[in-house]
Amino acid sequence: MMLVMTEGSEARAAARGTWPVKRFTLGEEPGDDISGSSTAAERLGMVWELTLEAWRLSGRELPAYDRSAAPGRVIRPAP
């Protein structure tokens, strides 16, 4: 197999070398709860970044309306 280096591929490879990587045995991975290692503000920031990325990937414009005008509905459990 021949490896073809494209423009910028060396820089991307060097950048990947700085990525934080942790190795775990299958079945011994840590849980998804990051509340002990991040603040509520940090987690809200993460959600906001994901929200912006999702809207960007959808190709649609981010809605600009007041919270009181946001579409939604309340679903109450049956008594």
C-alpha positions as CSV (number, residue, x, y, z in Angstrom):
1,M,0.0,0.0,0.0
2,M,1.4,3.4,-1.0
3,L,0.7,6.3,1.3
4,V,0.1,9.6,-0.5
5,M,0.8,12.8,1.4
6,T,-1.5,15.6,0.4
7,E,-1.0,19.3,1.1
8,G,-1.4,19.9,4.8
9,S,-1.4,16.2,5.7
10,E,1.8,16.4,7.6
11,A,0.5,19.3,9.7
12,R,-2.7,17.4,10.4
13,A,-0.7,14.3,11.4
14,A,1.4,16.5,13.8
15,A,-1.8,18.0,15.2
16,R,-3.2,14.5,15.9
17,G,-0.1,13.7,17.9
18,T,-1.2,16.3,20.5
19,W,-4.7,14.8,20.9
20,P,-5.3,13.5,24.5
21,V,-5.8,9.7,24.2
22,K,-6.6,7.3,27.0
23,R,-6.6,3.5,26.6
24,F,-9.1,1.2,28.5
25,T,-9.6,-2.5,28.5
26,L,-12.9,-3.4,26.7
27,G,-15.7,-3.4,29.3
28,E,-13.7,-1.3,31.8
29,E,-14.3,2.1,30.2
30,P,-15.3,5.0,32.6
31,G,-18.9,6.1,32.6
32,D,-20.3,9.0,30.7
33,D,-20.9,11.1,33.8
34,I,-18.6,14.2,33.6
35,S,-20.3,16.1,36.4
36,G,-17.3,15.4,38.7
37,S,-14.8,16.8,36.2
38,S,-16.7,19.8,34.8
39,T,-18.8,22.6,36.0
40,A,-22.5,23.1,35.1
41,A,-21.4,26.2,33.1
42,E,-18.8,24.1,31.2
43,R,-21.4,21.5,30.3
44,L,-23.9,24.1,29.1
45,G,-21.1,25.5,26.9
46,M,-20.5,22.1,25.5
47,V,-24.2,21.7,24.7
48,W,-24.3,25.1,23.1
49,E,-21.4,24.2,20.8
50,L,-23.1,21.0,19.8
51,T,-26.4,22.9,19.2
52,L,-24.6,25.4,16.9
53,E,-22.9,22.6,15.0
54,A,-26.1,20.7,14.6
55,W,-27.8,23.7,13.1
56,R,-24.8,24.4,10.8
57,L,-24.9,20.8,9.6
58,S,-28.6,21.0,8.9
59,G,-28.0,23.8,6.5
60,R,-30.7,25.8,8.2
61,E,-30.4,29.2,9.9
62,L,-30.4,29.3,13.7
63,P,-33.8,30.5,14.8
64,A,-34.0,34.0,16.4
65,Y,-37.1,34.2,18.5
66,D,-37.8,35.0,22.2
67,R,-38.0,32.0,24.6
68,S,-41.7,32.8,25.2
69,A,-42.3,32.3,21.4
70,A,-40.3,29.1,21.2
71,P,-42.3,26.2,19.8
72,G,-43.0,23.4,22.3
73,R,-45.7,21.6,24.2
74,V,-46.2,20.2,27.7
75,I,-47.0,16.5,28.0
76,R,-48.3,15.6,31.4
77,P,-48.4,12.0,32.6
78,A,-51.7,10.3,32.8
79,P,-53.2,10.2,36.4
